[in-house]
Amino acid sequence: MSWLKKKLILTRSQRSTYLRLISYLKPYLGRLFAAIACMSISSLLAVLPPWLLKNIVDDVLIQKNLFLLHFLALGIVLIYLCKAVFSYGQTYLMGWVGQRVIMDIRVQLYDHMQKMSLRYLYKSRIGDLISRITNDVMTLQNLVTNVVIDLVVQSVTFVAVIIFLLALNWRLALLTFVVLPLTGYVLNAASKKLRIVGYEIQEELGRVVAIAQEALSAIRIVRSFATEDEELDKFKNQNVSNFRALMHGMQIHAVLEGAVEVILIGALALILWIGGREVVRGRSTPGELIAFIGYLGLLVQPVRVLSKVVSGLQRGLAAADRIFEVLNISTEVRPPRYPIVLEDVKGMIDFEDIYFAYEDELWILRGINLHIEPGEKVAIVGRTGAGKSTLVDLIPRFYDPNRGSIKIDGYDVRQLDLKALRKHIGIVPQDPVLLKGSIAYNIGYGCPWATHEDIVRAAWQAGILDFIKSLPDGFDTEIGERGVTLSGGQRQRIAIARAIVRNPRILIMDEATSSLDAAMEQHIQESMQRAMEGRTSLVIAHRLSTVRNADRIIVLEGGKIVEEGDHDALLKQNGVYAELYSLQMGERSSSAGHG
């Protein structure tokens, strides 16, 4: 009973994958049906020559009919000329449909990945996700184009050959049909195994890409710790696992192809022996036997190709399963059904009874209630893991709270248009990631409406304008991927310029100076002060010396607000803030003394 249940579940899973793939074909049904028509006509034309061969043997070679010889010779040429035309049609049309479907799936997959929950993305290996866009989609591309063509062409050929076999000699045809169920059994048994192996191959290949991507993206760390050999060993071992999975699949495919061939050749020999006896006894003509054997030869090709189709089909479906596995992951932050677009944002922010957990009941934030006035500068401090970054990530809806609500100008952010909301928010992250391109491109990133004057003004406010002007190409200077050709302070200032070029009403600075030395920190602080002018600003700071000028300081401890006030007031409370401040000042004094 359990075996039957497992089999039914597998069947439903396969049916779901088939139907989902077919849904992508709906916009292109016209070209698809035209391609199938070309395939069918081409296949039917391909099975006519053996029938003509029967007439050549019986009517031309035996009865010496030269006129019929001329007619049949010309007919063969015309048949293959027409076949070439329809073969071109099937290849072009099916290729067009296949490429469009694959493009649609790839674009949908990439779009979905951009909208997926940050919780999922941070837990995933980016290399594996990239592998699904590249390797899995390429495997699926082979399914939608080549495999489908082979499936249709060979199926039509198979049916047509069976009809001709019955017309030529129904007794020999029935003998042939005894062999076909055995071949079908072999194909069915192999297809189940190939589906599992195909999924395993795609998984192993995804791990290969993930390992390479992780090592290359962290190449400075790898070289710093001299772990090139360890990373190479990991890559080699994963390649070995991928190789074993591939060889396993090849073994099954080779056994399948060989078994089918042996079965068919055995059947051919038996039919040749029986058919030859019927010709000798006068029950059949030589032309009929030759045509029959010719059709058996044509029958071998569809069955052999269909065995390859089974392999390609199962690998393609395994790739489809991996793609749909990602598409099935819901986007945690869902846009509202009827979004509200805020045109004039004042910058008032309210956190109302906020609870948040990355995992069930492991609360990062507990009952946060906080009101921020428009234009107010608020610093958020606390020990590592207190929930500072998580709290500000709720404002642009990188996550939604488990309980409670965040409101901007009185509107719940879950009711607001997501893109419009984020255009009013500027973010300067702790690690300012820049993109490959010019400095102007990076500052104006996400602001196609920004003019050159806007970009220059933002650079001045961020304190990076003089440096940019000193470069030979100025704002057109190309920077490396992730901004590796710039210093940490330069990247941070460009990140500040990028955040303020859109003139946001809300500015979030997430530990923007934590990785800089004291001298550079002072310069960045000046840039930050200019950037915060007239804006609601939230500053997450590890170094408490950077938040003295904040209008208000919020102290988080264990996901709760435990203290609130300005710098002097919090020192007088002699609580968590005073303790953290004295510890940092002590560390600085100790460091200065050793210096």
Residue, then its C-alpha position, 0 to 999 in steps of 0.5 A: m500500500s505504501w509503495l502504491k502511495k509513493k508511486l501516486i505521489l510521484t505521478r502527481s508531481q510529474r503531472s504538475t511539472y508537465l502542466r506547469l511547463i505547458s502553461y509557458l507555451k500558451p502565448y506561443l500556441g500558433r507557432l507551436f502548432a505550425a512547428i508540430a505540423c511541419m514535424s508531422i509532415s516531415s516525418l510522414l514524408a520520411v517513411l514513404p521511401p520503403w513503400l516506393l522500394k517495394n514497387i521498385v523491386d516488384d514492378v521495376l526489377i521483376q516486371k521490367n517497367l522503365f516508365l515506373l522507374h523514372f516516376l519513382a526516381l523523380g518521386i524520391v527526389l521530390i519527397y526529400l525536397c519537400k521533407a527538407v522544406f518542412s524540416y527547416g520549418q520545424t527547426y526554426l519554429m520550434g527553436w523560436v518557441g523554445q527560446r522564447v519559453i526559456m527566456d520567459i522562464r529565465v526572466q521570471l526566475y531572476d525577477h522572483m529571486q530579486k523579490m525573494s525574502l532576504r531571510y532565504l537569500y542570506k541562508s542560501r548559496i548564491g552560486d547555487l541560485i545562479s546555477r539554476i538561472t544558467n545550468d538548469v535553464m540550459t538543460l531545460q532549453n534542451l528539453v523544450t527544443n531538441v527533446v520535444i522535436d525528437l519526441v514529436v518527430q519520432s512518435v509520428t514516425f513510429v505510428a506511421v511505420i506501424i501502419f505501413l507494417l500492418a498494410l504490408n504483412w499483418r502477421l509479421a506486424l503482430l510478431t513485431f508488436v510482441v517485442l514492443p511491450l518489452t522495449g516499453y518496459v525497459l524505457n519505463a524502468a530506466s526513465k524513473k531512475l534517470r529522473i532521480v539521477g538527473y536531479e542529482i546531476q543538477e544538484e552537484l553541478g549547482r554545488v560546483v558553481a556555488i563553491a567557485q563563486e564563494a571562493l572567488s568573491a572572497i579571494r582576499i580572505v582566501r589569499s590572506f589566510a593562504t587557503e588556496d589549496e584547501e579551496l582547490d581541494k573543495f572544488k576538486n572534491q565537488n567536481v569528483s562528486n559531479f563526475r560520479a553523478l554524470m557517469h552514473g547517468m551515462q551508465i544508465h543511458a548506455v545500458l538503456e540504449g544497448a538493451v533496446e538495440v539488442i531487443l530490436i535487432g533480435a526481433l529483426a533477425l527473427i522476422l527476417w527468418i520468418g519472412g524469408r520462409e513466406v517468400v520462399r513459399g510464395r505467400s509474400t513477394p520479395g518487394e514486400l519483405i524488403a519494404f517490411i525490413g526497411y520499415l523495421g529499420l526505420l522503426v529502430q531509429p524512433v525507438r533508439v531516439l526515444s530512449k535518448v529522449v527519455s534521458g533528456l526528458q528526465r534531466g530536463l524535468a529534473a532541472a524544471d523541478r529545481i527551477f520551480e522549487v525556487l519559484n514556489i518559494s513565496t516572496e515574504v514581502r508582498p505588495p499591497r493589492y491597492p497600494i497607496v503612493l505617497e507623493d509628499v513624504k514628511g518623514m514621521i516614523d512610528f514603530e507600534d508594538i513591533y515583534f520580529a523573529y528570523e526563526d519562530e519565537l526566537w525574537i530579535l525585537r520585542g515590543i518596540n514602540l518608538h515615535i520619530e518626528p520629521g527631520e529628527k536625528v535619531a541614533i540607535v545603539g546597543r551591543t552586537g545582536a541587540g537588533k539595531s540593523t533589523l529595526v531599521d530594515l523594517i522601514p523600507r520593508f526588507y522584512d515585515p514584522n511578525r506583530g505590530s506595524i511601522k507607519i510613515d506619516g501615519y500610513d502602514v508601510r504594508q499599505l504603501d507602494l513598495k518602489a515609491l516608498r523606497k525612493h523616499i528612503g536613502i540607505v548607507p550600509q556598513d559595507p558600501v557595495l559599489l557596482k562596476g561602472s563609472i562614478a557618475y553611474n554609481i552615484g546616480y544608481g536607481c535615479p534615472w531622473a538625476t541630472h549631472e548637476d544633481i550628481v555633482r551636488a550629491a558628491w559635494q554634500a558627501g565630501i567626495l567632489d574634490f577627489i572626483k575632480s582630481l581624477p583624469d576622467g572625473f565622474d566618468t572614471e570607471i571603478g572595479e566591481r564592488g568598488v575595489t579600486l577605491s579606498g574605504g573612505q572613498r567608497q563610503r562617501i560615494a555610498i552617501a552621495r548615492a543615498i542623497v542624490r534622490n533627495p530622500r526624506i528619510l536617511i538610514m546610516d547603518e554603522a557607516t564609519s565602523s570600518l574607518d580609522a579615527a581621522m577618516e571617521q571625522h571626515i565621514q562624520e562631516s559628510m554625514q552631518r551635511a547629508m542629514e540636514g533637513r531629513t529624518s535620519l536614523v544612525i546605527a552606530h557602534r562607536l558611541s563618539t559618533v552619536r553625540n550630536a543626535d537629537r535622541i539616542i535609543v539604546l537597544e538591549g535584548g530586542k527592547i528599548v531600555e534607554e532613551g535620551d540625548h548623550d548627556a542625559l543618558l550618561k547621567q542615568n549611569g545605565v547601559y549607554a554609560e557602561l558602553y560609553s565608558l568601555q569604549m573610552g577606556e579602550r581608546s585611552s588604553s590604545a592611546g597609552h600603548g601607542 
